[in-house]
Amino acid sequence: MYGAPLADLEAHAQDKPPGMLAALLGMHHSLAVAERSIAVQRDRLAQLVHPDRQIGTHQVSHVLDCARRLAEAVAVRDVQTKTVCAVLKSLGRVSSPQSSPAPVPAVPSPAVAAASAAPIR
């Protein structure tokens, strides 16, 4: 699944019970919504404070509201980003099994163990 297209991951997650993939896809969706909100509010703020426009008392409230919404969207994005980073860092790749397992150390036979336990005079 590593490197699979987003649509394939979403289809795969729908067929399974809720799990890590569904949670990560939900976080991805939240990040995308926050990014879209940031873009919309940034563009709106740029329109409101355009050098060719005059800002009157009526427009000041719109500028402040837009700036507040932009700050909220950035805060949401930052929290979501930190959460996703923490989750991804906690995930570790499972190493593939090796073709020949590591040799298991031999257990000494009981006679050798008993002989080595005998007191030396």
C-alpha positions in Angstrom: 0.0 0.0 0.0 3.0 2.3 0.4 3.0 4.9 -2.4 -0.5 3.9 -3.6 -2.7 6.6 -5.0 -5.1 8.3 -2.5 -8.2 6.9 -4.2 -6.9 3.4 -3.9 -6.2 3.9 -0.2 -9.6 5.3 0.4 -11.2 2.3 -1.4 -9.1 -0.1 0.6 -10.1 1.6 3.9 -13.8 1.4 3.1 -13.6 -2.4 2.9 -11.9 -2.7 6.3 -13.0 -2.0 9.8 -11.9 1.4 11.1 -8.1 1.4 11.8 -4.9 3.3 11.3 -5.4 3.8 7.6 -8.9 5.3 8.1 -7.5 7.6 10.8 -4.7 8.8 8.6 -7.1 9.4 5.7 -9.3 11.4 8.0 -6.4 13.5 9.1 -5.4 14.0 5.5 -8.9 15.2 4.7 -8.8 17.6 7.7 -5.5 19.0 6.5 -6.9 19.5 3.0 -9.9 21.4 4.4 -7.6 23.6 6.5 -5.4 24.3 3.5 -8.4 25.3 1.3 -9.7 27.5 4.1 -6.3 29.2 4.4 -6.3 29.9 0.6 -9.8 31.3 0.6 -9.2 33.6 3.6 -5.8 34.7 2.3 -7.3 35.6 -1.1 -10.3 37.4 0.5 -8.0 39.4 2.8 -5.8 40.4 -0.2 -8.9 41.7 -1.9 -10.0 43.6 1.2 -6.7 45.3 1.7 -5.8 45.9 -2.0 -3.9 49.2 -2.4 -6.5 50.5 -4.9 -9.3 50.0 -2.3 -10.1 52.4 0.5 -10.8 50.8 3.9 -13.7 52.5 5.6 -15.2 51.8 9.0 -17.5 49.2 7.5 -14.7 47.3 5.8 -12.5 47.2 9.0 -14.9 44.7 10.6 -14.6 42.5 7.4 -10.8 42.7 7.4 -10.6 41.8 11.1 -13.1 38.9 10.7 -11.1 37.6 7.7 -7.9 37.9 9.6 -9.4 36.0 12.5 -10.7 33.2 10.2 -7.3 33.0 8.6 -5.6 32.7 12.0 -8.0 29.9 13.0 -7.4 28.0 9.8 -3.7 28.2 10.3 -4.0 27.0 13.9 -6.1 24.1 12.9 -3.6 23.1 10.1 -0.7 23.4 12.5 -2.4 21.1 15.1 -3.4 18.6 12.5 0.2 18.6 11.1 1.7 18.0 14.5 -0.7 15.2 15.1 -0.1 13.5 11.8 3.7 13.9 12.2 3.5 12.3 15.7 1.4 9.4 14.4 3.7 8.8 11.4 6.8 8.9 13.6 5.3 6.3 15.9 4.8 3.9 13.0 7.7 1.7 12.2 8.2 -0.4 9.2 8.1 -4.1 9.7 11.3 -5.6 8.4 10.8 -8.4 6.0 11.7 -11.9 7.2 15.2 -12.9 6.3 15.6 -16.0 4.1 17.8 -17.7 6.7 17.0 -17.0 10.3 19.9 -16.2 12.7 21.4 -19.3 14.2 20.2 -20.1 17.7 22.9 -20.6 20.2 23.3 -24.2 21.3 22.2 -25.1 24.7 24.9 -27.1 26.6 24.1 -30.7 27.2 23.2 -31.7 30.8 26.5 -33.6 31.3 28.6 -30.6 30.4 26.5 -28.3 32.6 26.8 -30.7 35.5 30.5 -31.1 35.1 31.1 -27.3 35.0 29.0 -26.9 38.1 31.2 -29.4 40.1 33.4 -27.6 42.7 37.0 -27.3 41.9 39.5 -28.3 44.6 
